[in-house]
Protein backbone atom coordinates (compact mmCIF):
# COMPACT_ATOMS: atom_id res chain seq x y z
CA UNK A 1 0.00 0.00 0.00
CA UNK A 2 1.42 3.43 -0.97
CA UNK A 3 0.72 6.67 0.83
CA UNK A 4 0.71 10.01 -0.91
CA UNK A 5 2.79 12.67 0.79
CA UNK A 6 1.80 16.32 0.61
CA UNK A 7 4.37 19.01 -0.15
CA UNK A 8 6.39 19.76 2.97
CA UNK A 9 4.76 17.01 5.00
CA UNK A 10 7.21 15.04 7.08
CA UNK A 11 10.05 17.45 6.41
CA UNK A 12 11.69 19.40 9.17
CA UNK A 13 12.11 23.06 8.29
CA UNK A 14 15.68 24.18 8.94
CA UNK A 15 16.10 27.53 10.69
CA UNK A 16 17.89 30.34 8.89
CA UNK A 17 21.46 30.63 10.20
CA UNK A 18 23.47 33.79 9.52
CA UNK A 19 26.42 35.78 10.81
CA UNK A 20 26.38 39.44 11.80
CA UNK A 21 29.54 41.46 12.38
CA UNK A 22 28.73 44.09 15.00
CA UNK A 23 31.53 46.36 13.75
CA UNK A 24 29.49 46.87 10.56
CA UNK A 25 26.30 48.15 12.18
CA UNK A 26 25.65 51.71 13.24
CA UNK A 27 23.81 53.02 16.25
CA UNK A 28 23.35 51.47 19.65
CA UNK A 29 23.51 47.81 18.57
CA UNK A 30 19.91 47.20 17.47
CA UNK A 31 19.54 45.23 14.24
CA UNK A 32 16.70 43.58 12.31
CA UNK A 33 16.30 39.81 12.17
CA UNK A 34 17.45 38.80 8.67
CA UNK A 35 14.48 36.45 8.33
CA UNK A 36 11.45 38.22 9.80
CA UNK A 37 12.69 41.82 10.26
CA UNK A 38 11.87 42.16 13.98
CA UNK A 39 14.26 44.54 15.75
CA UNK A 40 16.67 42.75 18.06
CA UNK A 41 18.12 44.90 20.82
CA UNK A 42 21.09 44.08 23.07
CA UNK A 43 19.22 45.91 25.85
CA UNK A 44 16.40 43.32 25.81
CA UNK A 45 17.02 40.90 28.68
CA UNK A 46 13.50 39.42 28.75
CA UNK A 47 14.08 36.57 26.24
CA UNK A 48 10.70 37.39 24.68
CA UNK A 49 12.21 38.22 21.27
CA UNK A 50 15.32 35.99 21.32
CA UNK A 51 17.31 33.66 23.52
CA UNK A 52 21.03 33.05 23.87
CA UNK A 53 22.13 29.64 22.62
CA UNK A 54 25.90 29.86 22.93
CA UNK A 55 28.63 32.21 24.12
CA UNK A 56 32.33 32.07 23.32
CA UNK A 57 34.81 33.94 25.49
CA UNK A 58 38.52 34.39 24.78
CA UNK A 59 40.87 35.97 27.31
CA UNK A 60 37.90 37.15 29.40
CA UNK A 61 36.38 38.99 26.41
CA UNK A 62 33.20 38.04 24.58
CA UNK A 63 34.21 36.76 21.15
CA UNK A 64 30.99 35.30 19.76
CA UNK A 65 27.33 35.00 20.71
CA UNK A 66 24.75 32.78 19.03
CA UNK A 67 21.14 33.81 19.53
CA UNK A 68 17.87 32.40 18.25
CA UNK A 69 14.70 34.33 17.41
CA UNK A 70 11.86 32.80 19.36
CA UNK A 71 9.21 33.26 16.67
CA UNK A 72 10.93 32.47 13.35
CA UNK A 73 13.70 30.26 14.87
CA UNK A 74 16.47 32.04 12.95
CA UNK A 75 19.89 31.62 14.49
CA UNK A 76 22.22 34.62 14.37
CA UNK A 77 25.94 34.34 15.10
CA UNK A 78 27.14 37.69 16.43
CA UNK A 79 30.82 38.55 16.07
CA UNK A 80 32.87 41.76 16.28
CA UNK A 81 32.34 42.57 19.94
CA UNK A 82 34.48 45.46 21.19
CA UNK A 83 37.59 44.32 23.03
CA UNK A 84 37.69 45.85 26.51
CA UNK A 85 40.77 47.93 27.16
CA UNK A 86 42.94 46.79 30.02
CA UNK A 87 44.10 49.56 32.34
CA UNK A 88 47.80 49.41 33.10
CA UNK A 89 48.03 49.70 36.85
BELZI-V218317 format. One line per field, one symbol per residue. burial: 1 if it has 9 or more other C-alpha atoms within 8 Angstrom, else 0. Layout:
burial=???
This chain:
burial=00000000000000000100110000001101100000010000000011110010100001111111110011111111100000000
